[in-house]
Amino acid sequence: MDTMNFLNEIALNHPEAISFAPGRPYEELFDTEEVFTHLRRYLDHLTDQGHTPARIRSTLFQYGPSAGLIRELVADSLRADEGIDVPAESVVITVGCQEAMFLALRALITGPDDVLMVSSPCYVGIAGAARLLDTEPVAVRERQDGLDCADLEAAVLEQRRRGRRPRALYTIPDHSNPSGTTMPLETRHELLALAARLDLLVLEDSPYRLVSPGPRLPALKAIDRDRRVIHLGSYAKTLFPGARVGYAVADQTVLRADGTTGLLAAELAKIKSMVTVNTSPLGQAVVAGALLAAGGRLAERSKQAAAHYGNTLQHTLQTLEHTFPAERRTRLRVSWNAPAGGFFLTLNVPFRADDDALGRSARDFGVIWTPMSYFHPEGGGDHTIRLSASYLTHDDVEEGLRRLSDFVESEVAAAQPRR
């Protein structure tokens, strides 16, 4: 949690710096008038459904159900876009994906021996949510091409030998934040089979699928035949973050203390009623209007955004090649990966990329990035930085990487022994 405060302070203290730190959507893709158009479309939809003016007023102005107002529309959209075929009752509308994570963890982590496994490096939000619930996530370190199921199995069995109970694995299978890796199809099937064998749930978080170019591999939930996957989603990237609308798909059957059964989604809604009570009806209304306008197919609506982000990512990779030609990157000992989509890539450097180095980079060179050590709950990533250009123009990317290259030169020179 301190890391996010530190990044915010760096940005505030150096407003002139070019920042590769935030994975924010590109604001030129937004149109303010669309908010009002979507809101009106949803109100018209309610009218067409037979809602009276008084009921519509209550829908917008009152608290509303904890599970959400727009579950049917979200379920229809998931079916159309992702092939995720679940009943609306298995969907809970949340205040962004971060709340969906928290609710899932609160439901699953019920005692000191319950364990959350995370594919590491991992998104800091899941680690922070786990720690707020007084549990330390157990990291399964990714290999170069992502999560290895043999490593996961070994880690789960080790936790069981210690008398602990692994409940779930958190993973971002598509264009991961922070590493940018994408889980191969074979690994997706292997992971689901392993989860069934080990009686493990999978928390799937894939915010970048619909805003990345090219064909998509099936979501884990789309090929989940044993209800092992809790699918966590958000409209922050496909629509806009300010809506603060996310969702959890939890169609698992729960056996209650009184012997009755129900959906896990209903239990998440109960927890939510004690946390945020309900997700903003206004935010839900705007999202619903956008879903109606797109016929539920956000992939089609997001084609322009996907093309933009794909173009920006490719420009960033091309600029890295130009800025660090082969001879120079060999001399400086730098390298990077080349994701096919998403908002992030990683750059390996020969020096310690910590808070002190970031401070020098922002102060002396006017460029901000994110230390990858932030994303390693078990420690690590000390010589790697995360770069995101999703919020930047091409000119900003070029100037930012020029500044970054000067910073890398300076750090490498400073590490050389003096004669």
N, C-alpha and C positions, 0 to 999 in steps of 0.2 A: 504493500500500500504506500510505503514511503517513496518507492520508485516513481509512481505516477505524480506525486507531489513534486519530486525533484525535477522531472521533465517539464512540468508546468512552470516551475520557477525559472528554469533555464530559458524557456521560450519567452517568459515575461521580461526577464532581465536582458535578453538579447533580441529585441523585436526586429532588428534589421537582418538577422540570420535567416538563411534558407533552411527549412526544416524538412528532413526526411523521416521524422519521428512519427507523426500521426497517420493512422490508416483511415483518413477521413474521405468521404465522397467528394467529388469535384463539384463545386457549387454552381458552376455555369450550366450544369445539367438540370438545375432546379428552376421552376417557374412558379412564382408566388401565387399567381392567379389559379393555378391548378388546385391549391388547397381548397379554395372556395368552390371550384367546380366539382371536386370530388365530394365535398360535404353535401352540396345540393343534390348530387346524383344519389347519394345514399338516402337522403330524406325522401326523394322521389320514389326510391325503391321501397321504403317503408310504407309510403302512401299506396303504392301499387299492391303491397301485401295486405292492405286493408287496415292499416293502423290509423287510428283517429288522430287529429291534431293534438289532443291532450296526451295521448300515449306517446306520440313522437316527442313532445316537449319533455315528458318524464324521462324518456330514453336518453335525451341529450343532457338534461340538467341534474338528474339524480345519480346515485352511486352505481346502480346496475349490478348484475350478478358477478360474483367473484370469478367464475369460469369464463366470463366474457360474453359480449353481445354478438360477435361475428364469427362464431365457431363454424357455422355451416359454410360460410363463404370461404373461410380459410381451408376447411377440409376439401371443398370443391376445387380450390386452387392447387392444393397439394396433389390431388388426383390428376388434374389436367397437366400440371407442369412436371411432376416428379414420379407419377405412377404410384404414389403412396395412397393406398386405398384404406382409409380408416373412417369409422363413424365420427360424426361431429362431437359426440359425447366424450371422445378420447382426446379432444383438443382443449387446452387451457390457454386463454389469451393473457399475456403477461406484460409487465412494464419493461419492454426490451428483453433481449435474450439473457441479460445478466440475472434478472429475476427468475427466469425459467431455470437457469443453472442452480440458483439458490434453493428454489422449491424442490427440485429433484434431489439435491443433496440432503436437504432437511428431511425428506421422506425416507431416504435410503440409509443415511448415516444416523443410526439411532442409539449407538453406544460406543464406548471407548475402543472396542475391538473391531468395529466396522471400518473398512478401508476403501478409499477412493484411489484407483490406479489412474495415472495420467500418462499419455504419450508425450515424452519430453524431448525437445523444448516444447512448452505448452503455453497457451494463452494465460496471461496473468490473472484474468478475471476468475477462472475456475480455481486457481490456487488460492486466491484471496477469499473466495466464497467458502472454500473448505476450511481455511484457517479461522474464519469468523465462526464456524461451527466447531471449533476446537479439535480439528483433525488435520494432520499433516499429510498431504497427498504423497503417494508412493510413486516415484517416477520410473517409467520404463523408457530408457534412453533410445531414441530413434537411431537407426543406422543411416547411411548416406541417402538411401532411397525410401526412408520412412520407417514405420513400425514393423518389427519382425515378430510374428506370432510365437515363435519359439522363445524369444526373450520374455514376452508377456506371460506365457505359461510358466516359465521358470520363476518369474517374479511372484505370480499368484501362489504357486506351490510353496515358495519360501515364506510368504506371509502366513499361509495356513500352518506351516511347521512351527511358526512362532505363536500359534494360538489365535491368530487374527482372522477376520472374515472379509476378504475382498468382495465388495458389493457391485462395483461398476468400474468401467474404463471410460475415461473421457478422451475423445479424439476429434480432430478436425480433418476428415479424410480428403477434402478438396482444397488445394492451394492454401495450405495451412498457415495460420498466424501463430508463430513468427517465421517458420522456415520456408514456406512456399511449396512444400512437397505435396504430392497427390498420391493417395493410396492406390496401388494397382488393383485391377478387378480381381485377380487371383487372390490377393491378400484380403480383399473384402469378404469373399466367400470363406476363406480360411478363418478369418476372424469370427464370423458368425457361427461357424461350426465349432470353433474353440469355445466361444461364449456359451453355447448350448451344453457342451461337454463339461465345462467348469461351473455351470450355473452362475454365470456372470452377466450383468446387464451392460449395454454399451450406450453411453451418452454421445450422440452424434450431433456435432455443431458444424454447419457448413454455410456460412454467410456469403461466400464468394462464388458459389456455383453459378448463379444466374447472371452475374456481372463479369463473367470471364468468357473469352471467345472460344470458339471451337466446340467439338462434340463433348458431351458430359458422360462420365461413367455413372452408372446407377447409384443413387443414394443408398446407404446401408439399409435404411428403413424400407426402401422399395423392394429389396430382396430379402427382407427379414420374414422368415416363415414361422419362427418360434416366438415371436413377440419378445425378442431380446433387446431391441433397440428403442431407446427413448430419444425421439428426434427433437432437437432444440432449434428454433428458428427465430429470425428477426427480419423486419422490413427496413432496417437501417440502411442497407446498401441498395436494395432493389427499389425502394421508394425514397425515404429520407429519415435520418436519425431523429429529427425533432418530433416525429410522431410518437416515439417511445412505445412502440408496439412490437411485441414478440410473441412467441407461442411455444408450448411444449406439447408434443404428441406422445401420450402415455396410455397405450391400449392394453397394458398388462393387467391381468386379473389379480386382485388383492383379496386375501382371506383376512377378514376382520376378527377382532377379539371375540365378538359375539357369535362367530360361526358363519356369518353372512359373507357374501362376496360382492365385489364391485370393481370398477376400473380404477387404476392408479391415478388417472386424471382427476377423479373426484376427490381423492386424498390430497392431491396438489392444490386443488381449489380450496379445500378446507384450510390448508396452511396459508395460502395467499390471503384468505379472509382475516388472518391475524397479522399480516405483514403490510400489504398495500391496500387491502380491502377489495379494490377493483382497479382495472386499467381504465385510464381516462376515456369516457364515452366519446369525447370529441376526437381524440386520437384514433380510436377504433373506427369512427364514422368516416374520417378522411381515408384511412386505409381501405375500408370497405368500398368506398366510392371508386378508388383506384382499381380494386379487384374487379368491380362490376364493369368499369370502362374497358378493362383488358379481357373481359370474359374469363377471368380467373387465370389467364396465361401471362404471368409476369415475365416468363422467359422471352416471349415475343415483345412485350413492352420494354424489356431491358436490353434489347439488341443494340441500341445506340450507346448506352452506357458501357456495355460489354466491349463494343468496338473501341470506344474511347480509352478504357482502362487497358485493353490489350495493346493498343497503339502506344500508350504512354509507357507501359512496361517494356515493350520492344525498343522504344527510343532510349529508355534508361539503359538497357543491356547494350545497345549499340554505342551509346555514349561512354559506357564503361570500357568497351573494347577500344574506342578511340583514345580515351584518357589514359588507359593503362595498356598500351600495346605490349606484345609478348615480351620484348626485352625488358621493358620497365617493370612489368608485374613480376617477372622472374627476379629482377634485382631487389624489388621491394618485398617480395614474397607475399603477394596478395592474390586472392582468387575469389570467385563468387559462383553461386549457382544460377540456373536459368529456368525459373518456373514458367509454365505455359500459361498461367493466369493468376488471378488474385491480386493482392495489393502489395505483397512483400517479397523481398529477396534478401539473401545474407551475403556479407562480404567478410572474408577471413583476412586478418591482418597479423603481422608478427609481434605486435606489442600488446600490452594489456589494455583492452578497450573497456575501461571502467568509468566511474563517475568523474574522476579527476581528468581523465583524457577527454571526456565529453565536455567538461568545463573549459579546457584549453581550446578545443575545437570551436566551441561557440564564441568564446571571448576573443581568440586571436585570429580565427579564420572565418568566422561568420557562417558556420554550417553546423546543423544539429542532426543527430542520429540517435538510435536506441541501442544501448549495450545488450547483447544477447544473453548475458548473465542474468538479466531480469527474468528470463523465461525458463530457467533451469532450477526447479525446486530443490534438486539434489546437489546443486552446485555445478558449475561448468560454463561453457560459452564465453570464457574470459578473453578470447582472442577473435571474437566474431561480433559484427554489428549488424543490426537489422536496418534495411532501407525501405522506405515506402515513398513512391512518387505519385500516388493516387490523387493527391490534392494539388499537385504542381503543374505548371505549364512546361512545355518543352524548353523554353528559354531558362526557366528556373532550374530544371533538371541539369542542363548543360553548365550553368554557372555554379550550381551547387556541387556537382561532381568535380568541377575544376578546383573549387575551394577544398573539397574533401581530399583531392589528390595532393594539394599543397600541405594539408595537415598530415597526411600519411608520410610524405617525404620528411616533414619536420620531426615526426615521432621516430621514424627509422634512423634519421641522422643523430638524434639525441641519444639513441640507444647504442650507437657505435662507440667503441673504446677510443678515448683520446690518446693521441701519440705525443 
